[in-house]
Amino acid sequence: MSDFYSSMYNPDVLTCLANLSNDEVFTPPEVANRMLDMLPEELWHDSSATFLDPACKSGVFLREIAKRLIEGLQEEIPDLQKRIDHIFHKQLYGIAITELTSLLSRRSVYCSKYPNSKYSITLFEDTSGNIRYKRIPHCWQNGKCLFCGASKSEYERGNELETHAYEWIHTTKPEEIFKMKFDVIIGNPPYQLSTAGDSNGAQAKPIYQLFVQQAIKLKPRYVVMITPSRWFSGGWGLDEFRNNMMKNDHIRIIHDYQNSSDCFSGVEIKGGISYFLYDRDNKGTCMFYSHEADKIISKTERYLHEEGCDVVIRYNELISIYRKARLHTGFIPFSSIVSGRSPFGLNTNHYGHETPKSSSDVKYFERKGLRYISYNQITKNLDAIKLFKLFVPKAAEDGKIPGKVIGAITPGEPGTICSGTYLLVGPFSSQQEMKNVGSYMRTKFFRALVAVNKISQDSYAKVYDGVPMQDFSKTWTDEELYEKYGLTDNEIAFIESMIKPMELGGDGNGH
């Protein structure tokens, strides 16, 4: 008996569970069905239509598709068992992302983790059915996988552990996996993997875009995917993907949730979650829905690409405001006076000392508050040290509104600098100009336009691209700005309701 068990590989379910990556968010059935609702009704009456989930986790998409087909094909195939056999053998296909999810998916779809057993609702000749799992090796080069960018040090593992080398994205020819074309590709792909990072350790690199790209590459009639919404603004590994999606007029529907927990209960995903419909045979504008809790709070038919804007604007109400600001005579982006990362060459973990150690020390705003640092450690923007400027946190809130959008603004008197925790705004030749710029940044108008480009905590210079410069010889109020840019009552009401008031900081803590 011991020889029998030792000759079989039967994974311990607890080991499998322990090896699930932290981005494997399972899709609730109600969300899966809302995604399926975007597809045309005639699909459920088409016995030739084929469906693929390239990232099977629980099998929920295939299961819910099966329910619809079983009902929709009743007239064409009256016999229930023949109808079931046809659907599961000829129409539904999946690729599991791990060995465990392959078992879960088969159990959900076939009512048995082994579809060649007597408990399966339809019989296959093998143990996989049409839901395959194949252990795929990463392709290592210089410590990273050429396909997904995973870190070799973290994901080169023994056979008893999952490597998270997903079959769908570890090939240049995904069409050869099943050697057939699909009408619909649908799923909830893994979101990220750890990669070899800097001295601080591993970094999480997004990979969901690779699943989407592979799906569109196969040119199915429809692609439906649910992913983090962070691709709206791009970022690490996502800029090219964002640009392609923005300019792809086959993206016909997007449903966006600022709060991921409104879609995945109890799950926090920075920047929110969204799902989309790609329609190969039809192009045009995109119907963009914004959700809050269980309600659609706005919907607008529009193109995703907005002239002069390199992000997908997630708030429909901000589009007209953005256009008025950008098309106004003499538009210059406010980002032109905002620094890049680490404005003085000091990163976020570069700490100063509590008291001056020499006469050359300068005041230093960092994450612990106001400290001091030697002048000799400063490598950038030396001319700005002796001038007036403002410091604004590079990370603040999470991009959602209602909110303040940006962190507290700290005045930088001559003789002050900041760590990489902040960005530098300026410098300015006078204290009054500094104050006038600060008053402008506190206006709701200013921060509403920052929200156009800000979808996460990150507040780098580019989030200020859509904000217009002003004449800073004077202070600015919201009322003056609303009048200058010709905002309507509805546009003003949106800004006033969604942007929280804020005051000028100065405690050195960004609060």
C-alpha positions in Angstrom: 0.0 0.0 0.0 2.9 2.4 0.8 4.4 1.8 -2.6 1.1 2.7 -4.2 0.9 6.0 -2.5 4.5 6.8 -3.0 4.2 6.1 -6.8 1.4 8.7 -7.1 1.8 12.5 -6.9 -1.1 13.7 -4.8 -0.5 17.3 -3.7 -1.4 18.3 -0.1 -4.2 20.9 -0.4 -2.6 23.0 2.4 0.6 23.2 0.5 -1.2 24.2 -2.6 -3.1 26.9 -0.7 0.1 28.2 0.8 1.5 28.7 -2.7 -1.3 30.7 -4.1 0.1 34.1 -5.1 -1.4 37.2 -3.5 -3.0 38.4 -6.7 -5.2 35.4 -7.3 -8.5 37.1 -6.7 -11.4 34.8 -7.3 -14.3 36.3 -9.3 -17.8 36.2 -7.6 -20.5 34.6 -9.8 -22.5 37.9 -9.8 -19.5 39.8 -11.3 -18.9 37.0 -13.8 -22.5 37.3 -15.0 -22.3 41.1 -15.2 -19.4 40.6 -17.5 -21.2 38.0 -19.6 -24.2 40.4 -19.9 -22.0 42.6 -22.2 -22.0 39.8 -24.8 -24.7 39.6 -27.4 -27.7 37.4 -26.6 -27.4 35.4 -29.8 -24.2 33.7 -28.5 -26.2 31.7 -26.1 -28.2 30.2 -28.9 -25.2 29.4 -31.1 -24.0 25.8 -30.9 -20.9 26.6 -32.8 -19.7 29.5 -30.6 -16.5 28.7 -28.6 -15.3 30.2 -25.3 -11.9 30.2 -23.6 -10.9 31.2 -20.1 -7.1 31.5 -20.3 -6.7 32.1 -16.5 -9.1 29.6 -14.8 -9.2 29.9 -11.0 -12.5 28.7 -9.8 -14.1 27.9 -13.2 -16.8 30.5 -12.6 -16.8 31.9 -16.1 -17.1 28.5 -17.8 -19.8 27.4 -15.4 -21.9 30.5 -15.9 -21.5 30.3 -19.7 -22.5 26.6 -19.5 -25.7 27.6 -17.7 -26.6 30.1 -20.4 -25.9 27.7 -23.2 -27.8 24.8 -21.6 -30.9 27.0 -21.7 -30.2 28.8 -25.0 -29.6 25.6 -27.0 -32.7 23.8 -25.7 -34.6 24.0 -29.0 -31.6 23.0 -31.2 -30.5 20.1 -29.0 -33.6 19.0 -27.0 -31.9 16.0 -25.3 -30.4 17.4 -22.1 -27.4 15.0 -21.9 -26.6 15.4 -25.6 -26.8 19.2 -25.1 -24.5 19.0 -22.1 -22.0 16.7 -23.9 -21.9 19.1 -26.9 -21.4 22.2 -24.8 -18.7 20.8 -22.6 -16.8 19.0 -25.3 -17.2 21.4 -28.2 -17.7 24.9 -26.8 -16.0 25.4 -23.4 -12.2 25.5 -22.9 -10.0 26.7 -20.1 -6.4 27.0 -19.1 -5.8 26.8 -15.3 -3.2 29.0 -13.7 -2.1 26.4 -11.1 -2.6 22.8 -10.4 -5.0 23.6 -7.5 -7.1 25.9 -9.6 -7.3 23.3 -12.3 -8.9 20.9 -9.8 -11.2 23.7 -8.5 -12.3 24.6 -12.1 -13.0 21.1 -13.1 -15.0 20.5 -10.0 -17.1 23.7 -10.7 -17.6 22.9 -14.4 -17.8 19.2 -14.6 -19.0 18.6 -11.0 -15.9 16.4 -10.6 -12.3 17.2 -10.4 -11.7 14.2 -12.7 -14.0 14.5 -15.8 -13.3 10.8 -16.7 -14.9 9.6 -13.6 -18.5 8.4 -13.1 -19.3 11.6 -11.0 -18.6 13.9 -14.0 -21.8 15.3 -15.7 -20.1 14.6 -19.0 -17.4 12.0 -19.7 -14.0 12.7 -21.2 -11.3 10.1 -21.9 -8.7 11.9 -19.7 -8.5 13.5 -16.3 -8.3 17.1 -17.7 -11.3 17.4 -20.0 -11.1 20.8 -21.8 -9.6 22.5 -18.7 -5.9 21.9 -19.0 -3.0 22.6 -16.7 0.5 22.2 -17.9 3.6 23.0 -15.8 5.5 25.6 -17.8 9.1 26.6 -17.1 10.1 30.2 -17.0 12.6 31.3 -19.6 15.5 32.8 -17.6 17.8 35.5 -18.8 19.9 37.7 -16.5 17.8 36.6 -13.5 14.4 37.4 -15.0 11.9 35.5 -17.2 11.8 36.8 -20.8 8.0 36.3 -21.0 6.7 37.7 -17.7 9.7 39.3 -16.0 9.5 37.1 -12.8 12.5 37.0 -10.6 14.6 33.8 -10.9 15.6 34.0 -7.3 11.9 33.9 -6.2 10.2 31.7 -8.8 12.8 29.0 -9.7 11.3 26.3 -7.6 11.0 22.5 -7.1 8.2 20.4 -8.5 6.3 20.5 -5.2 5.8 24.3 -5.5 4.0 26.4 -8.1 6.2 28.5 -10.3 3.4 30.8 -11.5 4.7 30.5 -15.1 1.3 30.8 -16.8 1.0 28.9 -20.0 -1.1 31.6 -21.8 1.7 34.2 -21.6 4.7 31.9 -21.8 4.4 31.3 -25.6 4.7 33.3 -28.7 2.0 31.2 -30.4 -1.0 31.0 -28.0 -3.2 29.8 -30.9 -1.3 26.4 -30.8 -2.4 25.6 -27.3 -5.8 24.3 -28.4 -5.1 24.6 -32.1 -8.4 26.3 -32.7 -10.0 29.7 -32.9 -12.3 31.1 -30.2 -15.3 33.4 -30.5 -15.0 34.7 -26.9 -12.0 34.9 -24.6 -13.0 35.8 -21.1 -11.3 35.8 -17.7 -9.8 37.4 -14.6 -6.0 37.0 -15.0 -3.3 37.1 -12.3 -2.4 40.7 -11.6 1.3 40.8 -10.7 4.5 38.9 -10.0 7.6 39.8 -8.0 10.6 40.8 -10.0 14.2 41.4 -9.1 14.1 44.8 -7.6 16.6 47.3 -6.3 18.5 47.2 -3.0 15.2 47.3 -1.2 14.2 43.9 -2.5 11.6 42.6 -5.0 9.1 44.7 -6.8 5.7 43.7 -8.0 5.4 43.9 -11.8 1.9 43.9 -13.4 1.3 40.9 -15.8 -2.5 41.1 -16.4 -1.8 43.2 -19.5 0.1 40.3 -21.0 -3.1 38.1 -20.8 -5.1 40.8 -22.5 -2.6 41.3 -25.2 -2.4 37.6 -26.0 -6.2 37.4 -26.1 -6.5 40.3 -28.6 -3.6 38.9 -30.6 -5.8 35.8 -31.4 -8.5 38.1 -32.9 -11.5 36.4 -31.3 -14.9 38.1 -31.9 -15.0 39.3 -28.3 -12.6 39.7 -25.4 -13.9 40.3 -21.9 -11.4 40.7 -19.0 -11.4 42.1 -15.5 -8.2 43.8 -14.4 -6.9 46.5 -12.0 -7.8 50.0 -13.3 -4.2 51.2 -12.9 -3.6 50.8 -16.6 -5.7 53.9 -17.1 -2.7 56.0 -16.1 0.1 53.6 -17.2 3.2 53.3 -15.1 5.7 50.5 -14.7 5.2 48.1 -17.7 1.8 49.6 -18.5 2.5 52.7 -20.7 2.5 50.9 -24.0 -0.5 48.8 -23.0 -2.4 51.9 -21.9 -1.6 53.7 -25.2 -2.8 50.8 -27.3 -6.0 50.4 -25.3 -6.8 54.1 -25.4 -6.4 54.2 -29.2 -8.2 50.9 -29.8 -11.7 51.8 -30.9 -12.8 48.2 -30.6 -13.0 48.7 -26.8 -16.7 49.3 -26.7 -17.6 49.0 -23.0 -15.8 49.7 -19.7 -17.2 49.3 -16.2 -15.0 51.0 -13.6 -15.1 50.6 -9.9 -13.0 53.1 -7.9 -13.4 50.8 -4.8 -12.3 47.3 -5.6 -14.3 46.0 -2.7 -17.5 47.0 -4.6 -16.6 44.3 -7.1 -14.5 41.9 -4.9 -15.9 42.0 -1.4 -13.2 42.6 1.2 -10.4 42.9 -1.4 -8.4 46.1 -1.7 -6.7 46.7 -5.0 -5.1 50.1 -5.3 -6.6 52.2 -8.1 -9.7 50.1 -8.3 -10.9 47.4 -10.7 -12.6 47.4 -14.1 -13.7 45.1 -16.8 -14.1 45.8 -20.6 -15.6 44.4 -23.8 -13.5 44.2 -27.0 -15.6 43.8 -30.1 -13.5 42.7 -33.1 -16.2 43.4 -35.8 -17.4 46.7 -34.5 -15.6 49.9 -33.6 -16.5 53.3 -32.4 -17.0 55.1 -29.1 -16.7 53.4 -25.7 -19.6 53.4 -23.2 -17.8 54.2 -20.0 -19.7 53.3 -16.7 -18.6 54.5 -13.3 -19.8 52.5 -10.3 -20.1 53.2 -6.6 -21.3 50.5 -4.3 -24.1 48.8 -6.2 -25.0 51.8 -8.4 -23.9 53.2 -11.7 -23.2 56.9 -10.8 -22.4 58.0 -14.3 -22.2 56.8 -17.9 -20.9 58.5 -21.0 -20.3 57.4 -24.6 -16.9 58.7 -25.5 -13.5 57.8 -27.0 -10.9 56.7 -24.5 -8.2 58.9 -26.0 -8.6 62.6 -25.1 -6.5 65.0 -27.1 -3.4 66.1 -25.1 -4.0 63.6 -22.4 -2.0 60.4 -22.1 -4.3 58.7 -19.6 -7.8 57.3 -19.6 -9.9 59.9 -17.8 -11.9 57.8 -15.3 -14.4 60.5 -14.3 -16.8 61.3 -17.1 -17.7 64.6 -15.5 -14.1 65.8 -15.6 -13.8 65.5 -19.4 -15.6 68.8 -20.3 -13.7 70.6 -17.5 -10.4 69.3 -18.8 -11.2 70.4 -22.3 -12.1 73.9 -21.2 -8.8 74.2 -19.3 -6.5 72.8 -21.9 -8.1 74.6 -24.9 -8.0 78.0 -23.1 -5.7 80.5 -24.7 -2.1 80.3 -23.6 -2.3 76.9 -21.9 1.0 75.9 -20.2 0.9 72.8 -18.0 1.5 73.3 -14.3 3.8 70.3 -14.5 6.4 72.6 -16.1 7.3 73.9 -12.6 7.0 70.5 -10.8 10.2 68.5 -10.3 10.9 64.9 -11.1 11.5 62.2 -8.4 14.0 63.0 -5.6 14.3 66.7 -6.5 17.5 67.1 -4.5 19.0 63.7 -5.3 17.9 62.2 -1.9 15.6 59.2 -1.9 12.7 58.6 0.5 14.9 56.5 2.8 17.6 59.2 3.2 17.2 60.5 6.7 18.7 63.6 8.3 19.7 64.4 11.8 17.6 66.1 14.5 20.0 69.0 15.1 22.5 70.8 12.9 26.0 69.4 12.9 27.7 72.2 11.1 27.1 75.7 9.8 26.6 74.4 6.3 23.7 72.1 7.2 20.3 72.9 5.6 16.8 72.3 6.8 15.6 69.0 5.4 11.9 67.9 5.1 11.6 64.1 5.1 9.1 61.5 6.2 10.0 61.9 9.9 9.5 65.6 9.8 11.9 68.5 9.8 15.5 67.5 10.1 18.9 68.8 9.0 21.4 67.5 6.4 24.8 68.4 5.1 24.9 70.6 2.1 27.5 68.3 0.5 24.9 65.5 0.2 22.7 67.5 -2.1 23.3 66.6 -5.8 20.5 68.3 -7.7 18.7 71.6 -7.9 21.3 73.5 -5.9 20.1 76.8 -7.2 16.7 76.2 -5.6 18.1 75.9 -2.1 18.4 79.7 -1.6 15.0 80.4 -3.2 11.3 80.1 -2.2 9.5 76.9 -3.2 6.8 74.5 -2.2 7.0 70.8 -1.3 4.1 68.5 -2.1 4.1 64.7 -1.2 4.7 62.4 -4.1 2.3 59.9 -2.6 -1.1 61.0 -1.2 -4.5 59.4 -0.9 -5.3 56.8 -3.5 -6.6 58.7 -6.4 -10.3 58.4 -5.5 -12.7 61.2 -5.2 -14.4 62.5 -3.0 -11.1 63.5 -1.5 -8.3 66.1 -1.3 -6.4 64.4 -4.2 -3.0 65.8 -3.2 -1.2 65.9 0.1 -0.6 69.0 2.3 1.5 71.6 0.7 4.6 72.7 2.7 6.2 76.1 2.2 10.0 75.9 1.5 11.8 79.0 2.7 15.3 79.8 1.5 17.7 77.3 3.0 15.4 74.3 2.9 15.3 71.1 0.8 13.3 67.9 0.8 13.8 64.1 0.5 12.3 62.0 -2.3 9.1 61.8 -0.1 8.2 65.1 -1.8 8.2 66.8 -5.1 9.5 70.4 -5.6 7.2 73.0 -7.0 9.0 76.1 -8.1 11.4 77.7 -7.3 10.1 81.3 -6.9 11.8 84.6 -6.6 9.6 85.9 -3.8 7.6 84.7 -0.8 4.5 86.3 -2.2 4.7 84.3 -5.5 5.2 81.2 -3.4 2.1 81.9 -1.4 0.1 82.7 -4.5 1.0 79.4 -6.1 0.1 77.6 -2.8 -3.3 79.3 -2.8 -3.9 78.1 -6.4 -2.9 74.5 -5.5 -5.4 74.5 -2.7 -8.3 75.5 -5.0 -10.8 72.8 -5.8 -10.4 73.7 -9.5 -6.7 72.8 -9.4 -7.1 69.5 -7.6 -10.1 68.5 -9.8 -7.8 68.7 -12.8 -5.0 66.8 -10.9 -7.6 64.0 -10.5 -7.8 63.7 -14.3 -4.3 62.1 -14.3 -4.2 60.6 -10.8 -5.5 57.1 -10.3 -3.4 55.9 -7.5 -1.3 57.3 -4.6 1.5 58.3 -7.0 1.6 62.0 -7.6 4.5 62.5 -9.9 4.9 65.5 -12.1 2.7 64.0 -14.9 -0.4 64.2 -12.8 -0.2 68.0 -13.1 -0.1 67.9 -16.9 -3.8 68.9 -17.3 -3.6 71.8 -14.9 -3.1 75.3 -16.5 -0.5 77.7 -15.2 -1.8 81.1 -14.0 -0.5 84.6 -13.5 1.0 84.2 -10.0 1.3 87.9 -9.3 -2.1 87.5 -7.7 -4.0 85.0 -5.6 -6.7 82.8 -7.1 -10.0 81.7 -5.8 -12.3 79.0 -7.2 -14.9 81.5 -8.1 -12.4 83.4 -10.3 -11.2 80.2 -11.9 -14.8 78.9 -12.6 -15.5 82.2 -14.4 -12.2 82.3 -16.3 -12.8 78.9 -17.8 -16.5 79.2 -18.3 -17.6 76.3 -16.2 -21.3 75.4 -16.1 -23.4 75.1 -12.9 -23.2 71.3 -13.3 -19.4 71.3 -13.7 -19.0 73.6 -10.6 -21.4 71.4 -8.6 -19.4 68.3 -9.4 -16.1 69.9 -8.3 -17.6 71.3 -5.2 -19.2 68.0 -4.2 -16.1 65.8 -5.0 -13.1 67.8 -4.0 -12.6 68.3 -0.2 -11.2 71.6 1.1 -7.6 71.8 2.3 -5.3 74.3 4.0 -1.7 75.1 3.5 0.6 72.8 5.5 3.8 73.6 7.2 4.5 71.1 9.9 6.9 69.3 7.7 5.0 66.0 7.9 2.8 66.4 4.9 -0.3 66.5 7.0 
